[in-house]
């Protein structure tokens, strides 16, 4: 074995820790962790003593607004779980669903830079539109249109019922999360 003490490395190979793939995955993990950190404790979401009937339409509307902002990640997890359960008996559709979630994560939610394909800059609006169309077409071809529509409807009903009947007086709205008071979840910005 030859020793190379005192020599300057002249390799053109990049450091594996600084490669764009590793950095992208690292940034993705960090963003996912930040988004998941906005999830509220499930005990707080399901506290049976925090439910009652609203005092009118304006109270119900205020509760929906506040709870949707406060429990955004929890509601998102519930909706994905309902959709996942509805697809358990359709394995091909479940695989397509998981692939599309991964595509959404990497192409829309977790990327830092603008999307460039064949040297052309793709805007966020176009990316959102294309991913939506591809997701709908992929799920239509798997024959689960009514499963998806019904599961999304069930998820919306569950979320809205919870948001209407969950009191907001005991929520920590001033807990250092400026997005809550503005109605914008922290992970959206």
Residue pairs with C-beta under 8 A, 6 or more apart in sequence:
16 22
24 110
24 111
27 110
27 112
28 105
28 106
28 110
31 109
31 110
31 187
32 105
32 110
34 186
34 187
35 73
35 109
35 187
36 73
38 72
38 73
38 177
38 185
38 186
38 187
39 73
39 74
39 77
40 70
40 71
40 73
40 74
42 74
44 50
44 171
45 71
45 74
45 162
45 166
47 170
50 166
50 167
50 170
51 165
51 166
51 167
52 165
52 167
53 165
54 60
54 63
54 164
54 165
60 164
62 168
63 163
63 164
63 165
63 166
63 167
63 168
64 160
64 163
64 164
65 183
66 168
66 171
66 173
66 180
67 162
67 163
67 166
67 168
67 171
68 75
68 159
68 163
69 179
69 180
69 183
69 184
69 185
70 168
70 171
70 173
70 180
71 162
71 163
71 166
72 185
72 187
73 185
73 187
75 159
75 162
75 163
78 155
78 158
78 159
79 152
79 155
79 156
79 159
80 101
82 151
82 152
82 154
82 155
82 158
83 97
83 148
83 151
83 152
83 155
84 94
84 97
85 151
86 144
86 147
86 148
86 150
86 151
86 154
87 93
87 94
87 97
87 144
87 147
87 151
88 94
90 142
90 143
90 144
90 147
92 142
93 139
93 142
93 143
93 144
93 147
96 138
96 139
96 142
97 139
99 138
100 131
100 134
100 135
100 138
100 139
103 131
103 134
104 131
104 135
107 115
107 127
107 131
108 124
108 127
108 128
108 131
114 121
114 122
114 123
115 121
115 122
115 127
116 122
139 145
139 148
173 180
173 181
174 181
177 186
178 186
179 185
179 186
179 188
179 189
180 186
